[in-house]
């Protein structure tokens, strides 16, 4: 944020740019009906002393969770030159137990760091 000289106005401009975008008239009616938006949450402090916020992304399709990512970030160093741990990023995918998605489904790890 500081390195790239972001401020409230740059954040507002970024959001306004993407909120103004619309699907091309040649796209499907379903895609044209989607309204762009942002999800914003309060900043929090990790209780376990991580130097970066923990992020868990869940991707949904048609209202059902399909993919999850526990994101540790990209390769970075802290203020003391210590390398942080982006190699610990972990991806999981939903593994249905039947022919349709349901509450009893499992999650399969498709990438997990070695340690």
N, C-alpha and C positions, 0 to 999 in steps of 0.2 A: 504494500500500500504506500509506504513512505518512499521506497526506492523508485517507484513509478510516478511519484508525485500525484497520487490520487487525492481527491477531496470530494466534498459533498456534491459539488457541481458536476464533476466528471462521472460520479456514480449516477446522478440524475440523468445526465445526457446519455449514458450507456443504456439505462433502463428505458428511457423515452424512445431511443432508436429502435430497440427490439419490440417494444410494445406497439409501435406504429406499423410493423411489418404484417403483411397479409399474404395468404397463399395465392398463387397465380390462378386466374380464372380457368385455366386448363386442368387444374388439379381436381381431385374428387370432391364431391359435396361434403364428405366427412372431414377431409383436411381443411376445406374452406370454412367449416363451421367452428373450428377450434379457435378459441380466443387466446392470444399470447398472454403470459403472465409471469410473475416472479414470486418465489416463496422467500420470505425473510424471517429470520428468527433472531432473538437476542443473542449477543455474544456471551459465551460462558467460559468459565475457568475449569480446566480438567482437575478432578479430584486426585488423580494418580500421578501428577507431575510431568505429563508430557509437555514438550516444548511447543507442539503444534496442536491445534484442535483435532479431536478425533472426528472422523466423518464416516458415516455409514450411509451409502446410497442404496436406495431400493428402486428398481425400475419396474413400473407397472405397465401392463398392456391390457386394455379393455377391463380395467378395474381389478386385475389380479397381479400380485407380485410375481415377477419372473426371474429377476437377477438381483443380486446384492453384491456390493463392493465395500469392504472395510478398507478405507483409504488412509494411508500414512503419508501421502504426499510424494513429491518428486525428490530426487537427490538434492539434499541441501545440507548446510552446516549451521550449527548454532553460533552464538557470538564468540565462543572460545575455540572455534575451528573443529569441533567434534562433528563427525558425520552422523546425520540422523538416519532413520531407518525406512526409506521408501520401499526397500525390498520386502518389507513385511506386508505389503498390500495383498489382500486376499479376495478372490472372486468366488461367489457361490451361485448356483442355478437351481431353480425349483425342479424337483424330480417327482412328477405325479405318481401316486401309487395305483391309480386306476386309469380309465380312459378320459376322465375329466379332472380338472383341478379341484382339490378339496382340502378340508382341514387336516387330514391325515397325511398330506404330502410330506416328503422329505426334502432336504436341501443337500446338494452335492457340491463339494469343494472342487473347483476346476483349476484353481491355482492357489497355492499356499506357500508362504516363505518357509525355508528350511530351518530357521531359528535365529 
